[in-house]
């Protein structure tokens, strides 16, 4: 096909497409444009305007008035339509137009009168939103003050902090372990507290952070039983077996209560870390609450031995007046566990 004929065919096709688009636009404007509202107004005026429930708003005698209202509403509704060639200017001011639109709304020839104005509907919306805002849960605050314990924490500094908290009237303080290497600091800080506070502690259930928590109380030291059984703790002891040994002293296989008090005896920070983990596991297995009271015991040796050749140690608090100055002294920690 020559180039001239091909260009002629393309121009003819574009002209046909333009004519079709123009015809479709004209049909759309004729059907939905402002003129359609003027043609429908007399029809609505003949039978009168009715609301959504079918009640008669304006009778046939008020046909011209209804026609004007319908015509005006249709023109204002299509003033911003892209198919309108000229914008329709309203003679009423914005302040006067807002009440008129709220009072009468024309929807395809049906007039609906709203029951409440926007100003009256505002309190209702506020009443609905207020409970939703009030239902937002607040942040969960701790019941007692918390103190993080790390490897750089000092036991004497912890004693000063807990003493200050207790002097202000608090009944308890939570020690949170942030470093696994500082387990022994929890027990040592409580053992170094003054006897005036009568401090005791409880191992708490771990939370989502999986950190060991110990709650220290003041004036909450239960009275232990006389002559409780003493279990020695070594740094190489198995934690699971030690917890089972502690459990066997409190409850039997069926879960019945046995003894009420057990003591742990050890020396050194490594043994203290093993002891506190064993106490936590024993309380979980026994489903009991254990209150622990750590304290130091100083003993001295005067060179005496028992029948098996082991040295005899006497408590330093019970030493006689003729206490030899060159005798050996050792310091051990005891933990009194009481099932409360």
C-alpha positions as CSV (number, residue, x, y, z in Angstrom):
1,X,0.0,0.0,0.0
2,X,1.5,3.4,-0.9
3,X,2.4,5.8,1.8
4,X,-0.3,8.4,0.7
5,X,-3.1,5.8,1.0
6,X,-1.8,4.6,4.4
7,X,-1.9,8.1,5.8
8,X,-5.4,8.6,4.5
9,X,-6.6,5.5,6.2
10,X,-5.1,6.5,9.5
11,X,-6.7,10.0,9.4
12,X,-10.1,8.5,8.5
13,X,-9.8,6.1,11.5
14,X,-8.9,9.0,13.9
15,X,-11.8,11.0,12.6
16,X,-14.3,8.1,13.2
17,X,-13.0,7.7,16.8
18,X,-13.4,11.4,17.5
19,X,-17.0,11.4,16.2
20,X,-17.8,8.4,18.4
21,X,-16.4,10.0,21.5
22,X,-18.2,13.2,20.8
23,X,-21.5,11.3,20.4
24,X,-21.0,9.4,23.7
25,X,-20.2,12.6,25.6
26,X,-23.3,14.4,24.2
27,X,-25.5,11.5,25.2
28,X,-24.0,11.5,28.7
29,X,-24.5,15.2,29.1
30,X,-28.1,15.0,27.9
31,X,-28.9,12.2,30.2
32,X,-27.2,13.3,33.5
33,X,-26.5,17.0,32.9
34,X,-28.3,20.0,34.3
35,X,-31.0,19.9,31.6
36,X,-32.2,16.5,32.9
37,X,-33.0,18.0,36.3
38,X,-35.1,20.7,34.7
39,X,-37.0,18.1,32.7
40,X,-37.7,16.0,35.8
41,X,-38.8,18.9,38.0
42,X,-42.3,19.2,36.5
43,X,-42.8,15.5,36.8
44,X,-41.9,15.6,40.5
45,X,-44.1,18.6,41.0
46,X,-47.1,16.9,39.5
47,X,-47.2,14.1,42.1
48,X,-45.6,16.0,44.9
49,X,-42.3,15.3,46.6
50,X,-42.0,12.3,49.0
51,X,-39.4,11.4,51.6
52,X,-37.8,8.0,52.0
53,X,-40.6,6.6,54.1
54,X,-43.2,7.5,51.4
55,X,-44.7,10.5,53.3
56,X,-45.9,13.4,51.1
57,X,-43.6,16.4,51.6
58,X,-45.2,18.9,49.1
59,X,-48.6,18.5,47.4
60,X,-49.5,18.9,43.8
61,X,-50.7,22.5,44.5
62,X,-47.2,23.5,45.4
63,X,-45.9,22.3,42.0
64,X,-44.0,25.4,41.0
65,X,-42.3,25.7,44.4
66,X,-41.3,22.0,44.3
67,X,-40.1,22.4,40.7
68,X,-37.9,25.4,41.7
69,X,-36.5,23.5,44.7
70,X,-35.7,20.4,42.6
71,X,-34.3,22.5,39.8
72,X,-32.1,24.5,42.2
73,X,-30.9,21.4,44.1
74,X,-30.1,19.6,40.8
75,X,-28.1,22.6,39.5
76,X,-26.2,23.0,42.8
77,X,-25.5,19.2,42.9
78,X,-24.0,19.3,39.4
79,X,-22.2,22.6,39.6
80,X,-18.8,20.8,40.3
81,X,-19.5,18.1,37.7
82,X,-16.9,17.8,35.0
83,X,-19.6,17.5,32.4
84,X,-21.0,21.0,33.1
85,X,-19.6,23.6,30.8
86,X,-20.3,26.6,33.1
87,X,-20.1,26.6,36.9
88,X,-23.3,27.5,38.7
89,X,-22.9,30.3,41.3
90,X,-25.2,30.2,44.3
91,X,-26.7,33.4,45.5
92,X,-26.7,32.3,49.2
93,X,-23.6,32.8,51.4
94,X,-21.7,29.8,52.8
95,X,-23.2,30.4,56.3
96,X,-26.7,30.4,54.9
97,X,-26.1,27.5,52.5
98,X,-24.9,25.1,55.3
99,X,-28.3,25.1,57.2
100,X,-30.2,24.8,53.9
101,X,-28.2,21.7,52.9
102,X,-28.7,20.3,56.4
103,X,-32.4,21.0,56.3
104,X,-33.3,19.6,52.8
105,X,-31.5,17.0,50.8
106,X,-32.8,15.9,47.4
107,X,-31.9,12.4,46.3
108,X,-33.3,11.7,42.8
109,X,-36.5,13.6,43.5
110,X,-36.9,12.4,47.2
111,X,-36.5,15.0,49.9
112,X,-35.1,13.8,53.2
113,X,-35.1,15.9,56.4
114,X,-32.3,14.9,58.8
115,X,-33.3,14.5,62.4
116,X,-30.3,16.3,63.9
117,X,-27.9,19.0,62.8
118,X,-24.2,18.4,62.7
119,X,-23.8,20.5,65.9
120,X,-26.3,18.2,67.7
121,X,-24.6,15.1,66.3
122,X,-21.2,16.1,67.6
123,X,-21.9,15.3,71.3
124,X,-23.2,11.9,70.2
125,X,-20.0,11.1,68.3
126,X,-17.9,12.3,71.3
127,X,-19.9,10.0,73.6
128,X,-19.1,7.1,71.4
129,X,-15.4,7.9,71.1
130,X,-14.8,8.6,74.7
131,X,-15.3,5.0,76.0
132,X,-12.9,3.7,73.4
133,X,-10.2,6.1,74.4
134,X,-10.8,5.4,78.1
135,X,-10.5,1.6,77.4
136,X,-6.8,1.9,76.3
137,X,-4.8,0.1,79.0
138,X,-2.2,2.0,80.8
139,X,1.4,0.9,81.3
140,X,1.8,-1.8,84.0
141,X,4.0,-0.3,86.8
142,X,5.9,-2.4,89.3
143,X,4.4,-2.9,92.7
144,X,7.8,-2.4,94.4
145,X,10.9,-0.6,93.4
146,X,13.3,-2.5,91.3
147,X,17.1,-2.5,91.3
148,X,19.2,-4.1,88.5
149,X,22.2,-6.2,89.7
150,X,25.1,-6.7,87.3
151,X,28.6,-8.0,87.5
152,X,29.9,-4.5,88.3
153,X,27.4,-4.0,91.2
154,X,28.9,-3.8,94.7
155,X,27.3,-5.6,97.6
156,X,27.8,-2.7,100.0
157,X,26.2,-0.3,97.5
158,X,23.2,-2.6,97.2
159,X,22.9,-2.7,101.0
160,X,22.9,1.1,101.1
161,X,20.2,1.3,98.4
162,X,17.9,-1.2,100.0
163,X,18.4,0.4,103.4
164,X,17.4,3.8,102.0
165,X,14.3,2.3,100.3
166,X,13.3,0.6,103.6
167,X,13.9,3.8,105.6
168,X,11.4,5.6,103.3
169,X,8.6,3.2,104.3
170,X,8.7,0.6,101.5
171,X,8.1,-2.9,102.6
172,X,10.0,-4.7,99.8
173,X,12.4,-4.2,96.9
174,X,13.0,-6.4,93.8
175,X,16.5,-7.3,92.8
176,X,16.7,-8.1,89.1
177,X,19.7,-10.1,87.9
178,X,21.0,-8.7,84.6
179,X,24.3,-10.6,84.5
180,X,24.5,-14.4,85.1
181,X,27.9,-14.0,86.8
182,X,26.4,-11.9,89.6
183,X,24.1,-14.5,91.2
184,X,26.1,-14.6,94.4
185,X,25.7,-10.8,94.9
186,X,21.9,-11.3,95.5
187,X,22.6,-13.5,98.5
188,X,25.6,-11.6,99.8
189,X,23.7,-8.2,99.8
190,X,20.8,-9.6,101.8
191,X,23.2,-11.3,104.3
192,X,25.0,-8.0,104.8
193,X,21.8,-6.2,105.8
194,X,21.5,-4.9,109.3
195,X,19.6,-7.1,111.7
196,X,17.3,-4.1,112.6
197,X,15.5,-4.7,109.2
198,X,15.0,-8.4,109.8
199,X,15.4,-8.9,106.1
200,X,14.3,-12.0,104.2
201,X,13.9,-12.8,100.5
202,X,11.9,-14.9,98.1
203,X,12.7,-16.1,94.6
204,X,10.0,-14.9,92.2
205,X,8.6,-16.5,89.2
206,X,10.5,-15.5,86.0
207,X,8.8,-13.2,83.6
208,X,9.1,-12.8,79.8
209,X,12.6,-11.4,80.2
210,X,13.7,-14.7,81.8
211,X,15.7,-12.9,84.4
212,X,16.2,-14.1,88.0
213,X,14.2,-11.9,90.4
214,X,14.6,-11.9,94.2
215,X,12.2,-9.9,96.3
216,X,13.7,-8.6,99.6
217,X,11.4,-7.9,102.5
218,X,11.9,-6.1,105.8
219,X,10.4,-7.4,109.0
220,X,9.3,-10.6,107.3
221,X,11.5,-13.2,108.7
222,X,9.6,-16.4,109.6
223,X,10.6,-18.3,112.7
224,X,12.5,-21.5,111.7
225,X,12.2,-24.8,113.4
226,X,14.7,-25.9,116.0
227,X,17.7,-28.0,114.8
228,X,16.9,-28.1,111.1
229,X,18.8,-30.4,108.8
230,X,21.9,-28.8,107.2
231,X,22.9,-29.6,103.6
232,X,26.4,-28.8,102.5
233,X,26.8,-27.2,99.0
234,X,29.9,-27.6,96.9
235,X,30.7,-25.5,93.8
236,X,30.9,-28.7,91.7
237,X,27.5,-29.9,92.9
238,X,24.8,-30.7,90.3
239,X,22.0,-28.2,90.5
240,X,19.3,-30.6,89.6
241,X,20.3,-33.2,92.2
242,X,20.7,-30.5,94.9
243,X,17.2,-29.2,94.1
244,X,15.8,-32.7,94.4
245,X,17.6,-33.2,97.7
246,X,16.0,-29.9,99.0
247,X,12.7,-31.0,97.7
248,X,12.8,-34.4,99.5
249,X,13.2,-32.6,102.8
250,X,10.0,-30.5,102.3
251,X,7.5,-32.9,100.5
252,X,7.3,-36.6,99.8
253,X,6.6,-38.3,96.5
254,X,2.8,-37.8,96.9
255,X,3.3,-34.1,97.6
256,X,2.6,-34.2,101.4
257,X,4.4,-31.8,103.7
258,X,7.3,-33.1,105.6
259,X,9.7,-30.7,107.3
260,X,9.3,-26.9,107.4
261,X,12.9,-25.7,107.6
262,X,16.1,-26.7,105.9
263,X,19.5,-25.0,106.0
264,X,22.2,-24.8,103.3
265,X,25.8,-24.3,104.3
266,X,28.6,-23.2,101.9
267,X,31.6,-21.0,101.5
268,X,32.4,-18.8,98.4
269,X,30.6,-17.1,95.6
270,X,30.6,-20.1,93.3
271,X,28.7,-22.1,95.9
272,X,26.3,-19.2,96.4
273,X,25.4,-19.2,92.7
274,X,24.8,-23.0,92.8
275,X,22.6,-22.6,95.9
276,X,20.3,-19.9,94.6
277,X,19.6,-21.8,91.4
278,X,18.9,-25.0,93.4
279,X,16.5,-23.1,95.6
280,X,14.6,-21.7,92.5
281,X,14.3,-25.2,91.0
282,X,13.2,-26.7,94.3
283,X,10.4,-24.2,94.8
284,X,9.2,-24.8,91.2
285,X,9.1,-28.6,91.7
286,X,7.5,-28.4,95.1
287,X,4.9,-25.8,94.1
288,X,5.7,-24.1,97.4
289,X,6.8,-20.6,98.5
290,X,10.2,-20.7,100.2
291,X,11.4,-17.7,102.3
292,X,15.2,-17.7,102.6
293,X,17.3,-15.9,105.2
294,X,21.0,-15.8,104.3
295,X,23.5,-15.0,107.1
296,X,27.2,-15.4,107.9
297,X,28.6,-17.6,110.6
298,X,32.2,-17.1,111.9
299,X,33.9,-20.1,113.5
300,X,37.3,-20.6,115.1
301,X,39.5,-23.6,115.6
302,X,41.5,-24.3,118.7
303,X,43.2,-27.4,117.4
304,X,40.7,-29.9,118.7
305,X,39.6,-32.9,116.5
306,X,36.7,-35.3,116.7
307,X,36.9,-39.1,116.7
308,X,37.4,-39.2,112.9
309,X,40.2,-36.7,113.0
310,X,38.3,-33.7,111.6
311,X,38.9,-30.3,113.3
312,X,36.2,-29.0,115.6
313,X,35.0,-25.5,114.9
314,X,33.3,-23.3,117.4
315,X,31.2,-20.3,116.7
316,X,32.9,-17.0,117.2
317,X,29.8,-15.5,118.9
318,X,30.1,-18.2,121.6
319,X,33.8,-17.9,122.2
320,X,34.9,-18.0,125.8
321,X,37.0,-15.3,127.6
322,X,40.3,-17.2,127.1
323,X,40.0,-17.2,123.3
324,X,43.5,-17.8,121.8
325,X,44.6,-15.1,119.4
326,X,46.4,-17.5,117.1
327,X,43.4,-19.7,116.3
328,X,42.1,-20.1,112.8
329,X,38.8,-18.3,111.8
330,X,36.6,-19.2,108.9
331,X,33.5,-17.5,107.6
332,X,30.6,-19.5,106.1
333,X,27.2,-18.6,104.8
334,X,24.1,-20.3,105.9
335,X,20.7,-20.1,104.2
336,X,17.7,-20.9,106.2
337,X,14.8,-22.1,104.0
338,X,11.3,-21.9,105.5
339,X,8.2,-23.2,103.6
340,X,5.7,-20.4,104.2
